[in-house]
C-alpha cells in the first residue's frame, strides 16, 4: 500500500483503503479494491480529496513470462537468459517511475546494466530468432521495448555502425515507447477498436516520450528517436509528418524493429502473427514508401537466414523446408516440398504462413 497525490495519472490504480467524505458525513465514496476511473478522480476532486491509498504497482515481471523466457534460452545460454529477465524487471521499474512522476535517476543504472544483454544479442544473434515464441500480453510494453532495442542493435551491426552507435541506437530502442507511460491504461489496453479521439491520444506517446527523455541526461539522438519512430519516409507518419532523410536514421531503424516485434507479439487486441507475416508487412512498407529499403532488406535477410533448414507451413496447408535464401526477395526462399525444389519467387500464389520450431 502506498499513499499518492490525487491526479488523473492514478486511473487504473486499485484503492487499498475505503475513501469516505472528508467532511464527516459518513458517506463512503469508493471502496477498497475498486479500480479507479477518470469519473472517480473527478468525484474525489469534487470532494476536495488530495491523496488516496492505492495498491503498490507490481515491480516484477510476471511469472508466466519469466517461465517462457527460461524455456527459450536457459538450455542454450543461461547468461543471456538471466540478463534478459534482469533487464525486463529494470525497464518495468523505470517505466513505472515515469508513470508515477517519481525520481528517474535509475536511468543510468538501467542503461549500464543493459550492456551484457546487448553484447549477448550482438555476439549470438541467433538467440533473437525465437523472440516470437513468447505468448501472452503480460508486461507487453516492457518486453516490446527490450526486444526492439536488441533487434535494433543487431540491425545496426549488420548495417556497419560503430559499436558506440550500436549502443546508442539500442538504448534508443529500449526507451522508444517510454511515453506510453503517460497514456491511460484504459486506452493502451483497450481490446476493441480505438475511437478517433483515442487513436489521437495514443499518437501523443512519441511527444510525451521526447519530453520525458529531455528531462534526463540522455543524448539528443535517443530523444529524437523516441519522437520520430512513427514517422514514415513518405511523410504519412506522426507526429511531425517528416519525410525521407528528415527522419533521424536511428528512428528509421527502430521503426522497422518496432513494427516487426509488434506483429510477432500477442497484444490485447490481436493475436501474434508468424515472423513471415511480419516480414511480408515490412516488404509492403517498402513499396508503400514507409520504410528504408536497405534497412528492411538487411533485417529480413538476417531473420530468414536463421531459418534455413527449418520446416515451414505454407498457405496451402503443406509443409516444406527452407533450403536457400534469395538476396533480392529473402521472404520468398527456395523450398524443398514433397521431394521437389520450389522457388517461391516463381510461385507467387504460395507464401510461408509459419515457421515450425
C-alpha positions in Angstrom: 0.0 0.0 0.0 1.2 3.5 -0.9 -0.3 7.0 -0.4 -0.3 9.0 -3.6 -1.2 12.5 -4.7 -4.6 12.6 -6.4 -4.3 13.1 -10.2 -5.6 11.5 -13.3 -2.4 9.5 -13.5 -4.0 7.3 -10.9 -6.5 6.0 -13.4 -6.5 2.1 -13.3 -4.8 2.0 -9.9 -6.6 -0.1 -7.2 -7.7 1.5 -3.9 -6.0 0.0 -0.8 -8.4 1.8 1.6 -12.0 2.9 1.5 -12.5 6.6 0.6 -15.0 8.5 2.8 -16.4 12.0 2.7 -13.8 14.1 4.4 -16.5 16.4 5.8 -17.6 13.7 8.3 -20.9 12.8 6.8 -20.0 9.1 6.9 -20.7 8.7 3.2 -18.4 6.1 1.6 -17.4 7.4 -1.8 -15.3 4.5 -3.0 -14.5 1.0 -1.7 -11.2 -0.7 -1.1 -10.3 -2.9 -4.1 -12.0 -0.5 -6.6 -10.1 0.2 -9.8 -10.1 4.0 -10.3 -11.6 5.5 -13.4 -11.5 9.1 -14.7 -15.0 9.6 -13.3 -13.8 8.5 -9.9 -10.9 11.0 -9.9 -13.4 13.8 -10.8 -15.6 12.7 -7.9 -12.7 12.8 -5.4 -11.6 16.2 -6.7 -15.2 17.5 -6.2 -14.9 16.4 -2.5 -11.5 18.1 -2.3 -9.6 14.9 -1.5 -5.9 15.4 -2.2 -4.4 11.9 -1.5 -5.6 8.3 -1.7 -4.1 5.0 -0.7 -3.6 2.6 -3.6 -2.0 -0.9 -4.0 1.6 -0.7 -5.0 2.4 -1.4 -8.6 3.8 -4.9 -9.2 7.6 -4.4 -9.6 8.5 -7.7 -11.1 7.8 -9.2 -14.5 5.0 -11.9 -14.4 6.0 -15.5 -13.6 4.3 -16.6 -16.8 6.7 -14.5 -18.9 9.8 -15.5 -16.9 8.9 -19.2 -17.3 8.6 -18.8 -21.1 11.9 -16.9 -21.3 13.6 -19.6 -19.2 12.3 -22.3 -21.6 13.6 -20.4 -24.6 17.1 -19.8 -23.6 18.2 -21.4 -20.3 19.5 -24.6 -22.1 21.1 -22.6 -24.8 22.7 -19.6 -23.0 21.9 -19.3 -19.3 23.8 -15.9 -19.0 21.7 -14.3 -21.7 18.5 -15.8 -20.2 19.3 -14.3 -16.8 20.4 -10.9 -18.3 17.2 -10.7 -20.4 15.0 -11.2 -17.3 17.0 -8.8 -15.2 16.7 -6.1 -17.8 12.9 -6.7 -18.2 12.5 -6.0 -14.4 14.6 -2.9 -14.6 12.8 -1.5 -17.6 9.5 -2.1 -15.8 10.6 -0.3 -12.7 12.0 2.7 -14.7 8.8 3.0 -16.8 6.6 2.7 -13.7 8.6 5.5 -12.0 7.9 7.7 -15.1 4.2 6.9 -14.9 4.1 7.9 -11.3 6.2 11.1 -11.8 8.8 9.7 -9.4 12.6 10.1 -9.5 14.1 8.8 -12.7 17.7 8.6 -11.5 17.6 4.8 -12.1 18.0 5.5 -15.9 21.8 5.4 -15.5 21.7 2.0 -13.8 19.3 0.7 -16.4 21.5 1.7 -19.3 24.6 0.5 -17.6 23.1 -3.0 -16.9 21.8 -3.2 -20.4 25.3 -3.7 -21.8 25.5 -7.5 -21.1 22.2 -8.4 -22.7 23.1 -6.3 -25.8 26.5 -7.9 -26.0 24.8 -11.3 -25.8 22.5 -10.4 -28.7 25.2 -9.0 -30.9 27.6 -12.0 -30.4 24.8 -14.6 -30.6 22.2 -13.0 -32.7 20.6 -16.5 -33.3 19.1 -16.1 -29.9 16.7 -13.5 -31.2 15.2 -15.8 -33.8 12.9 -17.2 -31.1 11.6 -14.0 -29.6 8.3 -14.5 -31.3 7.7 -17.7 -29.4 6.8 -15.8 -26.2 3.0 -15.8 -25.8 0.5 -13.7 -23.9 0.3 -10.0 -23.4 1.6 -9.8 -19.8 4.1 -7.0 -19.5 3.9 -6.3 -23.2 5.3 -2.8 -23.3 8.4 -3.7 -21.3 9.1 -6.8 -23.4 8.5 -4.9 -26.6 10.9 -2.2 -25.7 13.6 -4.7 -24.7 13.0 -6.7 -27.9 13.1 -3.6 -30.1 16.4 -2.5 -28.5 18.1 -5.8 -29.2 16.7 -6.2 -32.7 17.8 -2.6 -33.5 21.2 -3.3 -32.2 21.6 -6.3 -34.4 20.3 -4.3 -37.4 22.9 -1.6 -36.6 25.7 -4.1 -36.5 24.5 -5.6 -39.9 24.5 -2.1 -41.4 28.1 -1.5 -40.3 27.5 1.1 -37.5 30.3 1.5 -34.9 30.0 -0.1 -31.5 29.2 3.3 -29.9 26.5 3.9 -32.5 25.1 0.5 -32.0 25.0 1.0 -28.2 23.3 4.4 -28.6 20.8 3.0 -31.1 19.9 0.1 -28.8 19.4 2.4 -25.9 17.1 4.5 -28.1 15.1 1.3 -28.9 14.9 0.5 -25.2 13.4 3.9 -24.4 11.4 4.5 -27.6 8.0 3.8 -26.1 8.6 5.3 -22.6 6.0 8.0 -23.5 3.2 5.3 -23.3 3.5 5.6 -19.5 1.8 8.9 -19.8 -1.2 7.4 -21.7 -4.2 6.0 -19.8 -4.1 2.2 -19.4 -7.7 2.2 -20.5 -6.6 3.2 -23.9 -3.3 1.2 -24.1 -5.0 -2.0 -23.0 -8.3 -1.5 -24.9 -9.4 -4.7 -26.5 -11.8 -3.2 -29.1 -11.2 -0.7 -31.9 -9.9 2.7 -30.8 -12.1 5.7 -31.4 -10.5 8.6 -33.4 -10.0 10.5 -30.2 -8.3 7.5 -28.5 -6.1 7.0 -31.5 -5.1 10.6 -31.5 -4.2 10.3 -27.8 -2.1 7.2 -28.5 -0.1 9.2 -31.0 1.0 11.6 -28.3 3.2 8.9 -26.8 6.0 10.0 -29.1 5.9 13.6 -27.9 5.5 12.5 -24.3 8.5 10.2 -24.6 10.6 13.0 -26.1 9.6 15.3 -23.2 10.4 12.7 -20.6 13.8 12.0 -22.1 14.6 15.7 -22.3 14.3 15.7 -18.5 17.0 13.0 -18.2 20.7 13.1 -19.0 20.1 11.3 -22.4 21.8 12.0 -25.7 19.8 14.0 -28.2 19.8 11.2 -30.8 17.9 9.0 -28.3 15.4 11.7 -27.6 14.7 12.4 -31.3 14.4 8.6 -32.0 11.6 8.4 -29.4 9.9 11.4 -31.0 10.3 10.1 -34.6 9.9 6.3 -34.6 6.4 6.6 -36.1 7.5 8.9 -38.9 7.4 7.3 -42.4 9.5 8.1 -45.4 6.6 9.3 -47.5 5.5 11.8 -44.8 2.5 9.8 -43.7 3.7 9.2 -40.1 3.5 11.2 -36.9 3.9 13.5 -35.0 5.6 15.9 -37.5 5.0 14.3 -40.9 8.7 14.2 -41.6 9.9 12.8 -45.0 12.9 10.9 -46.2 16.2 12.0 -44.7 14.4 14.4 -42.4 13.7 11.3 -40.3 16.7 10.5 -38.0 18.5 7.3 -39.0 18.0 5.7 -35.6 14.3 6.3 -35.9 14.2 4.7 -39.3 15.8 1.6 -37.9 13.7 1.5 -34.7 10.5 1.8 -36.8 11.3 -1.5 -38.5 12.2 -3.4 -35.4 9.2 -1.9 -33.7 6.8 -3.0 -36.5 8.3 -6.5 -36.6 8.1 -7.1 -32.9 4.6 -5.7 -32.6 3.3 -8.0 -35.3 5.0 -11.0 -33.8 3.7 -10.4 -30.3 0.3 -11.1 -28.6 -1.5 -7.9 -27.7 -4.8 -7.3 -26.0 -6.5 -6.5 -29.3 -4.9 -9.1 -31.6 -3.0 -12.4 -31.6 0.6 -12.6 -32.7 1.5 -13.5 -36.3 4.4 -15.5 -37.5 7.7 -13.8 -38.4 7.0 -14.4 -42.1 3.8 -12.5 -41.9 5.7 -9.7 -40.3 8.4 -9.8 -43.0 5.7 -9.6 -45.7 4.3 -6.5 -43.9 7.8 -4.9 -43.8 8.3 -5.5 -47.5 4.9 -3.9 -48.2 6.2 -1.0 -46.2 9.0 -0.6 -48.8 6.6 -0.5 -51.7 4.2 1.8 -49.8 7.1 4.3 -49.2 7.0 3.9 -45.5 10.3 2.1 -44.7 14.0 2.4 -45.6 14.5 -0.4 -48.2 18.2 -1.0 -47.2 17.3 -1.5 -43.6 14.3 -3.7 -44.3 16.2 -6.0 -46.7 19.2 -6.2 -44.4 16.9 -7.1 -41.4 14.7 -9.6 -43.3 17.7 -11.4 -44.8 19.2 -11.8 -41.3 15.9 -13.2 -40.0 15.2 -15.6 -42.8 18.8 -16.9 -42.9 18.3 -18.1 -39.4 15.6 -20.4 -40.5 17.5 -22.2 -43.3 16.9 -25.9 -42.8 13.7 -25.4 -40.7 10.3 -26.7 -41.7 7.7 -24.2 -42.6 3.9 -24.3 -43.1 2.6 -22.9 -46.4 -0.7 -21.2 -47.0 -1.9 -24.3 -48.9 -1.5 -26.3 -45.7 1.6 -28.2 -46.8 4.9 -28.4 -45.0 8.2 -27.6 -46.7 11.8 -27.0 -45.7 13.8 -23.8 -46.4 16.8 -24.5 -48.5 18.2 -21.2 -49.9 17.6 -17.5 -49.3 17.4 -15.1 -52.2 19.1 -11.8 -51.7 16.5 -9.9 -53.8 13.4 -11.4 -52.1 14.5 -13.0 -48.8 10.9 -13.6 -47.9 10.5 -15.9 -50.9 13.2 -18.6 -50.5 13.9 -21.9 -52.3 11.9 -24.7 -50.6 12.0 -28.5 -50.6 8.4 -29.7 -51.0 7.5 -33.3 -51.4 10.9 -34.1 -52.8 10.8 -31.2 -55.3 12.5 -27.8 -55.2 10.0 -24.9 -55.3 11.2 -21.3 -55.8 8.6 -19.0 -54.2 9.7 -16.2 -56.4 8.1 -18.1 -59.3 5.2 -19.5 -57.3 3.5 -16.2 -56.3 0.3 -18.0 -55.2 2.2 -19.6 -52.3 3.7 -18.0 -49.3 5.1 -19.1 -45.9 2.4 -18.9 -43.2 4.5 -20.0 -40.2 7.8 -21.4 -39.1 7.8 -24.8 -37.2 10.3 -24.7 -34.4 
